[in-house]
């Protein structure tokens, strides 16, 4: 194997938020969304070269950075991005917060499709806006959009922004071209700007192609802002780098001002070097990674079918985050999270982190070596078998 994703890399004791947050060192963390794999070798080499220089002052972002970003999205996703559309910043969450500040006023409505990434809620709240949910509809082991509800809520004059998660965390959907067209047309009709978080865009599986929302039409391009980062796909979240893409000059001016007001206008040299290396030299590694992640998902699906038939998981079209229905336990998700940590030594995310519609669900991070995944699944299975109220 060219890349060894089965290798166990000890992370405890490295000030890892994921691994060093539990008081008990025996707790297996399968919660926060970072991966337990070495990043692409090209990124490691680029960072080693930068470290060897030995001086880490303020950095400028070179033309080669913009070229790496634009070439990648043109080559891999057929989306032509112009250099001046890009605003760099320290992360997708700071980007979303600044965009809301730029495009909405306190009291305005921001639409979200719950259950959805939990930081959406804080970004909306911190800007004094009102979060309005357009809940996803569960259909079997997947989720679809409630377009009638979206149309009704977008028609409210206070509705200014739809925060789109594409691919969707935690439901695992990769929205199709037709679904995105319906969303975009509803927002156009009602004067709602689409802010699309596409941080997981590289992590999709066969038969589920990622479509950049802004690539669908000139109208969508000008009525949207896209947030991108190599951080999830290349496991470099700690390097704090992201890009905002906006083709509208007027929106871009407002966003740039908000980025500066929020003081997230500077990035570090390692994030710049890592992005260039990822997009210029990381494609082969990324393809191997996604194949491994898909095999982890298929293993988990089979394990649940054989050993946990009462705990169905959502079909995973993209991301490495698996959404499990635990409603058969009749235990509140937050309580279940604590019970699993205390009694099974397994840390998952409670579904209610992602909105009220997440009640009864738990989110698994399966971006880990297969042996770690097996250990986590066995701990969950044993917890179910041995729980006091069983039978």
C-alpha positions, 0 to 999 in steps of 0.5 A: 500500500502506497499510503498506510492508513492502517498505521496507528499514530499515537496522538495522546499527549500532543495537546490534541483537542480530540485525544487529550480532552477526556480525563480518562486516557482509555476513552476512545474519541470518535467525535470532533472532526479531524482524522487520525492519519498522517497528512499527505507526504507532500504537505509534510515535506513543504512544512519541513522546508518552511520550518528549516528556514527558522524564521516565522514572521508575518507572511504574505500570500503569494500568487502561487497560492491563488494559482494552486486554489484556482487550478485545483477547482478548475481541474478537479471540479470544473469550476473556474474561479478568478483570483480576485474573487478569493479572500483568505482567512483563518478558517471557515467558521470565522469566514461564516461569522464575517459573512453574516456580519457583512450581509445581514443586520441584527434581527435578520433571519438566517436559514439553516437545514437542520440537523446541521453543523453546530457552529452555524448556530453560534455564528448566527447568534453572535451576529445578533441574527435569528436562526430559522430552521428548514428541517431536513426530511428523513426518507429511509436511511437518507435525508431530503430537503423540504422545499415547500418549507424553505420557500415559505421561510425564504419569503419572509422579508427578514430572511437574508441568508441561507447557510448551505452545508454542501456536502452536508454535515452530519446527514452525509448528503452530497446535494445533487445538481437538481437539488441545488438548482431548486434551492438556488431558485427559491433563494433567487426568487426571495432575495436570499443570499446563499452562503455555502460551506463546502469544506467537505467537498473533496470527501465524496464517494463513487456515484455522489459527485460534489457540485460547487453551488456557485458553478451552476449559473451566473445568477447563482454565482453572483447571489452566493458566497462559498467557503472553502478549505483544504483542512478537512480533506488533508487533515490540516485543521490546526494550520488555520487556513480557509478561502472565501469566494465571492464573484460579486464585487459589492459583496466582496467589499462588505465581506473584506471589511467584516473580515478586518473588523473581526480581526481574522484577516491574517493567516500563518505561513504554514497554512499557506505552504500546506494549501499550495502543497495540498492542491499541487501535489496531494491529489493521489493521496486524497484519492487513496484516502477517500477509498479508505474512508469509503471502505471504513463506512462499508465495514461499519454498515455491515457491522451494524447490519450484523450486530446493531440492527436496531441502530441504522446509519444514514447512507454516507455520500460524503464526509467521514461523519456517520449519522446513527439513529439511536432512538430505540434506546429512548435515551436523550442524546446528551445523556447517551453521550455521557453514558458512552464515555463513562460506561463504554469508554467511547466518545461520540457527538450527541445529535442535539449539537446539530439542532433539535432534529438531532435528538435520538441520533449520534455522530461518529467520526470514522476517519481512523485506522480500521482497527480503531473503528472496530474497537469503537464499534465493539465498545458500542455493541458491548454497551448495548448488550450490557446496559442495565435496562436491557430486556 
